[in-house]
Amino acid sequence: MESRPKLYAITAFVAGILLTLGYKDFYPDLEWQFWRRRRANKTIAGVGLNDNGHINLEDHETNGAATIQVPEGIEACIGNTPLFKIKSLSSETGCDIFAKAEFLNGGGGSPKDRVAQSIINLAEEQGLLTPHSGDTIYEGTVGSTGISLATICRARGYLAYICMPSDQAAEKSSLLLKLGAAVERVPPAPIVDPIHFVNRARTLAAEHTADPNRPGRGYFADQFENEANWQAHYDSTGPEIFHQCGGKVDAFVAGAGTGGTITGVARYLKPRLPDVKIVLADPQGSGLYNRVKYGVMFATTEKEGTRRRSQVDTIVEGIGINRVTANFEAGRELIDNAVKVGDEQALAMARWLVEKDGIFVGSSSAVNCIAAVKTAQKLGPGHRIVTILCDSGTRHISKFWKNAGSVGSKTDSKLEDIIGTQSQD
């Protein structure tokens, strides 16, 4: 009996040694699994932000596989676009030039996805639209807003009727037709003309609503004056940029057509980053440069005898305008500077981005990048500039890229030659 406690003690001692040796061999595997799962969770957490700009993902692991909420419908794939460094421009300027890849939005592939969804949401809240009732959304657009509306209308139970100038790239109207939208191309005209594409869309919406023999109602989206436009960027694009940059942004550079993007982002960033510079990128022929610089809406191409066409005299599509809009005015006082970009500069920058970075984008994105480089040069090395890449170059093949030509095997372009190209105005 007296030997039994000793036997227990010896057995416990031997078991402890064996357990220690076994744990020593097993521990590295446990540690490796812990760090592997932690890295996986960090990657998943970078997928997106919730409405307040905070991570809103939970780790529900099953057999080591983490799960995330799957978006419901194509409209749920809008927003949370990547932000990446444009390596060539950053290296040349000594600044971090970041691009918000808005061409990767999941609806129509541009920042107008955010706007279209915001406009529809607001109209539904106000009782002006009812899904699957025959309601039709009418809009006057040079292309991107129409493409976004056509996509989201189908996803949300509406029809789309798009009026656009006849001088816009043909692939835009072709795409709209493939998306099931009705398309009416009208001659370029001043905004005071009833046939102007915006006025035409407004008229058609009113006629639809007034016609008792037509199903549903007509709703005029009115992207230029509807403040759901800039609100979309205040609610999403601005917070995304702020959080993706860790709250460090020295300048935000963007062009303006309706003015929604630059206004919405400026209104979000300025209260949080009082020193951030908001810079307008304006193509030749547009009056917004002078509106920012001197408070007067005027372009030199408006002088009698110099006007080449009825709208903005530039090859660039999507930005530039010669009238005041509610969305632009809502943020104009927050804009610190404006950069005028010539057509030749835009064409050269588009080729540069393909040659140096493999980035194939449209005309407005090229304008933004010229202005971002000039802003970086003005601020000096060590600053962080964010700009917008709006849409893919595939929407600009027949017009802008036809003039830009093919890059071919060229690898020796110099940035100073591009920036030094004569701009207009």
N, C-alpha and C positions, 0 to 999 in steps of 0.2 A: 504493500500500500504506500510506503514511504517513497518508493522509487517512481510512482506514477506522476507526481508533480514535476519531477526532474525530466521524465520522458516527454511531458507536455512542453516543457521549456525548450528542450532540445529540438523537438519537432517544429515549434514556432520559429525558432532561430533559423533552422534550415529552410523553412518555407519563406521566411523573410529574405534570405539570401537569393533563393530561386526567383522570387517575385521581382527583386531589385534587378537581377540580371536580365530577366525577361522584359521589364519595362524599359531598361536601358536600350535594348535592341528595338523595341516597338516605338519609343518616343519620337525618333526622327520622322517616322511615317506619319504620326499624329501631327507633328509640327508642320510637315509639308502640306497635309490636307488643310490645316487651319489657314495657312497663308494663301494656298490656291483658292480657297473659298472667299477669302477676304478680297483678293484681287478681282475675282469674278463679280463680287458684289459691288465693288467700286466702278467697274466697267458698266454694269447694268444701271447703276445710279446716275450715270452720265447721259442716259437716254433722253431725259426730258425734265421739264419743270412744270409744277402745277400753276394754277391761276395766280398764286401769290409769288411765283418765282422760286419756290422751295421744292426740294426733292420730295416726291410723293410716291415712292415705291416701297413695297415691303418684300422681305425675303422669305418666301414660302418654298422651302427646299423639299424635293421629293427624290430620294435616291441620288442626292448630290446635284440635282438639276434645279437651278433657280428659275422661277417663273415671274413674268411680268404681265400686266394687263394688256390684252390685245386690243388695238383700236377697232372701233366699230364703224365701218364704212370709210370710204375714201376721204370724206370731209374731216374725219378724226386724224388724218395724217397731215394736217396743215399746221405749220408752226414748228418750233424747236428745230430749226434748220441749223446745220453745222456752221461754226465760225472757224476759219483756217487762215494761216499766214500765207500771203503770196510771196513765195521765197525770193523770186527775182527782184521784185520792187523793194522788198525789205532790205535785201543785200545791197542794192544800189543806193539807197537813201540813208541807211544806218538806223532807220526806224522800223518798228513792227507795224507793217501794213496788213491789217486783218480784213478778210472778206466774209460777209454774211452771205452764205450760199442760198439765196432765196429761190434760185432756179430749181432747188430740190424740194420745194413745197409739194405736197402730195396731191393737190387738186389739179390746177392748171399750170403748175410749174413756174410760178412767179410770186412776188409779194402781193399781187392783186388777189390771190387766194384768200388772204387774211381779210382784205377789204370786202370782197364779195360775200364771204360768210358773215361778216359783221353787219353789212347792210341787210341781208336776209334775216338775220336774227332780230334786228331792231324792228324791221317791218312786221315780222310775226308777232313780236311783243305788242306792237301798236294795233294789231288786228287788221293790218293792210294786206297781208298775205295769208293764204290757207293752203297747206300742202294738198296735192291730189284733187284740187277743186277746178282745175283748168286755168288758174291764175298764170299770167305770163309776165315775165320781167323784161322790160325794155331798157336798153342802154345805148348811149353813144360812146364809142371807144375806138382808139386806134388799133386795138387788138388784144392786149394782155388781159384787161378787165373783162372783155367779152369772153375770152377763152375760160377764164376762171368762173365767170357766171354760168356759162354753158355747162361746165362740168358739175358745179355744185347744184345748179337747178335740177339737173337730172337726178342727182343723189338725194335731193330734198323734196322732189315731187312737184317741180315747176317746169315751165317751158321758158325758153330764152329767145328774144328777138333783138338782134344786134345791128345797129347802124354804124357804118364806119366809112372813112374817106376812101375814095377809089384809088388813091395813090399809095396806099400802104402795101406792104409785102403780100403777094398773092397767097403765100402759104398760110397766112393767118386766117384769111377767109375760108380757105379750103379746110383747115382744121376745124373751124367753127361749124361748117356744114357736116363734117364727120361726127361732131359731138351732138348733132341733132338740133342745132340752133337755126333759126331763120336768119338770113343775112341780107342786108340791104346796103349796097355800096353806093355812096352819094358823092357828087363832085365836091372837091375841096372848096370851102366857102367861108367868109368871115362869120363870126358868131352872131352878128346882127341879121344874117340871112336866115329865113325860115327853113331853108334846105340844109343848113349846117347840120352835121351828123348828130350833135347833141339836141338841137331843136327838133329835128325829125323824130328822134326817139321819144321825146317828151310829147309831141303831138300824137304819135301812134298809140302811146299808153292811154292818153285821155280818150281817144276815139274808141279804143277797146272797151274801156270801162263804161262809156256812154251807150254802147251798142247792146240792146237787150237780146239780140239774136246770137250773141257770142258767149260761149261758156267762160266763167271766171271773170276776173278783173285784169286790167292792165296796170302794172306798177312801174313807174319810172325810177330807176335806181339812183340816178343823179350823182354819180361819183365825184364830180367836181365840187358840188356844194353840200352834199350829204356828210355831216360831221361824224357819222359812223366810220367814215374813211380814216381820218387821223386817229380816231379813238381805237381802231383796231391795232394800230402800231404803238399807241400808248399802252394798251393792255398786254401786248405780246412781244413785238419786235424790240421795243425799248428795254423791257425787263430781261429779255433773253440776252441782249448785248451786254447789259450791265453785269449779269451773273456770269456769263461766259468769259468776260474779261476780269473777273474778280474785283469789280468795282473800280478798275483803273482804265480810263479812256481819256486821252488828251484831245482827240478831235473825232467828230463824226462827219462824214462827207457823203452827200447824196444829191442826186438830181431831183427835179420836181416837174411833174406834169399837172396832176391835181394838187400836189403839195402835201398829200396825206402822210407819206413816209417821213419826210424831214420834219414835219410838224409834230407828229406823234412821238417820234424818238426824241426830238429836242425837248418836248414838254415832259417827258419822263426823266431824261438824263440831267437836265439843267438844275432842278432842285436838289438832286443828289450829288452832282459834280459841278459846282458853280463855275469852276475854271475851264470846263470842257468847251472846246471851240466847235461850233456848228457851222459847217461850210456848205454852201450851195454849189453844185456842179451844174453849169448851164451851157447848153450847146449854142453854137452860133445862130443868130436869127431870133433867139428868144429874148423877151424883155425882162425876165426875172433878175438877171444880173444887175441891171440898172435900178430895178425896184429895190433890191437889197442895198446897193451902193449909194444910191442918190434919192431913193424914195419915189422915183418916176418910172412908170412902166413904158419902156421905149427900147427899140432895137434899131440900129443904123440901117438895117435892111428894110425898115418901114418907110424910109424916105421915098418920096415919089420918084419913079423911074429906076429904082434899084430892086424892087420886090420881084423875085423870081417865081413865086407861087403864092397861093392864097392863105397858107398857114405860116408855120415857122420855116424859114429858109435854111433847112439843114437836111442832111441825109439821115440824121438820127431820128429814131422813132421812140415814142413813149415818154419823153421828157422835153421840156421847153414849151413855153406858151406866151401869148401876148395879151393876156387879159388877167384880171385879178379874180381869184377864186376864194371861196370861204375857207377851204382847207389850208391853202397857203397862208392866208392872212392870219389864221389862228395861231401860227407859229412864227410869223415873219420877224417880230421883234426879238426873237431868240436866236436868229441867224447872225453870226458874227462876221462872216465874210462870204464872198462869192468868187468863183473862178470861171472865166469864160474859156470854152474849149472849142476849137475849130474842127471842121469835118476831117481834115487831113490828120490832125492829131488823134482823133478818135479811131480812124482807120488804121493808123500806124500802131496805136496801143493794142487794138484787137489782134493784129498780127503778132505783136510782141508777146502777148499772153499765151498764144499758141506756141510760138517759137521757144519761149523760155520755160513755160510752166505747164504746157499741155492743157490750158484752160480755153475752152471755146464758148464765148459768150456773145451777146448781142450788143447793139450800138450804145444803149444807155449805160451798160456796164463799163464799156470802154471809156466813156466820158467820165464816169465816176472815178475810174482808176487814174486818169490824167490828173484830175483835181486832187486825188489823194496824194499823188507824188508831189504835186506843187505845194500842197499843205505840209507834207513831210519836210520838203526843202526849206520852207519858211520857218517851221518850228525848230528844225535842227535835229541831229541824231539823238537817239535815246527815247523818242516819244512813241506813243501808240495811237495809230489812226485806224478807224474802222470805216469801211465803206460797204456798199451793197452790190452784189452781182445779181442782176434782176432776172434775166432769162437766158436760155440757151441760144447759141448762134444758129441753131437749126431753124429758128423762126425768122431769120434774116438772110437766108441764102440768096434769094432772088434780087435783093436790093443792096443792103449794106455790104454783105460779104461778096457780092458780085463786084462791087467797087473795090473792096479790100484786096481781092485776088487771093491766090493760094500762097501759103508760106513756103511750100516746097522744102528744099533741104537747107534753107538759110539758117545760119546760127550766129551771125556776127553783127546783129543789129545793136545800135548803141542808144541808150536811153536819152542821152543829151540831144541826140538828133530828133527824137520823137517830141520831147518837151519843147525843143526850140522851134518846132514847126509853127509857122505863123497862124495865130488864132484870129478870129473875126471879132468885131466890136471892140 
